[in-house]
Amino acid sequence: MSDKIRLKGYPNGIQIVIDEDALLGDILVEVAEKFKDSEKFFGKSKKVISFEGKQLSAKEEDAIISTIRQSCSLSIVCVVSRQENETFQQAMVRTQQEKMADKAQFFRGNVGRRDILEMDQSVIILGNVESGGLVISQKDIIVLGHLQGSAYAGVDGNPHFICALHMDPETIRIGEIKGKYTQKSKWKSAKKDTPKLAWLKNGEIQFSDVEYTEELLQNLR
C-alpha cells in the first residue's frame, strides 16, 4: 500500500501533504507512524503545521493534530490556513505575539521622574524607568532598559518577579516584601552589566543574573 501522506520539513514548520482519496482512519495510522519515526529528528521543537492536498474539515484537522501530539514530543504552535496565505515564520511570530498580548501589556517609552505607570497585568516596558519614576503591576514587570526608579510587582498577592536589562532601582517590592539591590562594584564595566531578576525566596527578595530567553517570557503569569 502506497503512502497516503508525505511530510515536508521547513525551519519553522512541517507541511503534511495528504492524498485526495485518503480516508481519515488511514491518515491517522500513517500520521502516528511517521511522527513516531521522526521523534529523534523533531524532538521537542516547536513547529507550525500546514495541510496540503485533501480538503479537511476542522474536526479532521483536530484529529490529526491530536494524533501527532500523542505520537511524539513535538510542540505544535498553530496550523496555517490555506486562505491566510501565511508563511511558517509569519505564523510563528504572529502566534508568539498573540500569546504575549494575552499575558502582558507593552509600554513603549520611558517612565519619567514623578511618572506613575500602573497595570492590571504583567507589563513589558520598552524603555527606561528613570529615577523618581514608579511602576506598579498586579503581576510581573520586565524593563527592557534601565530600572533606576521604583518597581512594585505582585500587587495581587501572588509570587511574581521583576526583571531589568540594567538593574539599579531606588526601591523594589514584590508583594509585601521590600528589597534593596546593591551592585557589587561601582567600577563594573558595562560589558559585565548583565540582566538581573528579582524574585522571592524564603520571604526575601533575591537577585540573580538572567538571560532574556523565550523561557523567561513564558513565565509571565
N, C-alpha and C positions, 0 to 999 in steps of 0.2 A: 504493500500500500504506500503510495507516494505521500510525502508530507503535505499537510493542508495549511501549515503556517510556516513562515520564514521570519527570522529575526535579523534586523539590521541595526548595528550599534553605532552611535554617534557620541561625541564628547559629553553632551548633556542629556541625551535621550536614547530611546530604543523604539524603532519602528517595527510594528508587528504587521506583517503582510499576510492576509488570510484569503484563501481561495474562495471564489464566489459560491461554489456549491458545497462548501464545508458545513457540516451540521454542528450545532453547539456542543453536543456531547463529545464529538471527535476533537473539536477545537480545545476544549478544556483538558482532555487527556494529553494532547500534544504540548499544550502550554505548560502543564505540570512537568512533563518530561524534559522539555527544553530548558526551562528555568532551573530545574534541579541540576541538570548537567552543566549549567552556566554559573552555578553558585560560586565557585572559586574565582571565576572571571569578574563577575559583578560585585561579589562580596556584599558589604553594607553600604555601597554607594547610593547616591540619590539621583534618580533619573525621571525625566518626563517621558510619558508614553504616548505614542500615536498609533492609530489603526488605519491600515490601507487595504484596499481590495473590497471584501464583502462589507455591505452596509449592515451595521449593528444597531440594535436598539439600546437604550440606556441600561436596561436590565441585563442584556447580554454583555455589555462592556463591564458592568459591575461584577458580573460572574467571573469574567476573565481576570480582572484586577484582583479579586478575592483569591483566585487560584494562584496567581503569581505570588501574592503575599504569603500564602500557605506553603509555597514550594521553595522559597529562598529568603534570604535576609535583605534583599533589595528594598530600598525605600522609594515608593512611587510618589513623586511630588504632585503631579497632576496629569491630566490627559489633554493633549492638544486636539482641539476640534478641527475638522476639515474646513468648516466655514470660517474659522477665525484666521486662517492663513498665517499662523504664528510659528516662528522657528522655535526649536527646543530651548535655545538660550533665552529668547524673549519670554517664553513661558516660565522658565525657571526664575528669572528676575522678577516678573510680574507676581508670581506666587509668593516669593520671599517678601516682596513689598507689602502684599496684602496681609501676610501673617504678622509682619511688623506693625502695620497700621492697626491690627486688632489688639496688639499687646501694648503699644506705646504711642504717645503723641510726639511729634517733632516740633522743636522750636528753633527757627533759623535766626541767628543774630546773637548779640551779646546781652547778658543781663547786667545792666549798668549799676552804678552806685545809686543806692536808695530805691532801686527797682525790686519788685517782688513778683516772682513767677510762681503761680500755684496751679497744680494739675491734679485731676482726679484719678489719673492712671500713671503708669511709668512714663518718663519723659526722656527724650534724647535731645540734648542741646547741641546744635551745630554752631558753636561759638564759645565765648568765654563767660564765666561768671566772675565779674570784676569785684574788687574789694568794695564792700558795702552793699553788694547785691545779695539777694536771698532767693533760693529755690526751695519750694515745698512740694513734695509729691506724696500722694497716697501710697505709692508703691516704690519703684526703683528710679534711680537717677543716673544717667550716663552723660558726661560732659566731654564732648569731642573738642576739647580746647583746655584752657586754664581754669581751674576751680580755685579762685582766690577769695571769693566771698564766703557765704554760708550755705549749707545744704542740709535739708531735713527730709529724710526718706522714711517710709513706713508709717505714715500717719494713720493708716488703717489698723495698726496694732500688730501686724504680721511681720515676720523677719524679712527684711529686704536689704538691698545693697546700694552703695554709691560708688561710682567709678569715674575716673577722670584721666585724660591723657597726661595732664600735668596737675598733680595734687599738691595744693598749698592753701588749704581753707582757713578762714578766720575761725569759724566754728562748724562743727559737723555733728549730726544727730541722726540716729536710726531708732525709730520708735521712741521710747522714753529714755534711751541711753545716749549720753553725750560723750564725745571723744575729742581728742586733740592729736593732730598729726604733726610730728616733728621730723624734719629732714635730718638724715644722719650727718650730712656735711653741707655747709653753705657753699663750698667750693666744688661741689659735684658738677661735672661737665654736663651740658645739655644732651650729649650723646648717651649718657647713662641715666637720663631722666626718663625712666620707664613708666608706663601707665600704672596706676595704683587702684586697688579695690579695697573699699571699706565694708566690712561685714561683721555680723555679731557672732561671738563665740564665748560661751560661759558667762553671758551677761556683760561682756565688754566688747568695744569696737576694736577689731583687728585690722591691720593694714598689710596688704601683700601685693607683690608685683603681679601683673596680669597682661596677657596678650589679647588684643581685640580680635577675637575669632568668632565664628558663627555660633560656637557653643555658648559664649557669653551672652549674645543677643537672645539665644533660645531660652536662657534662664530668666528672662523678663517675665514677671508674674502680673 
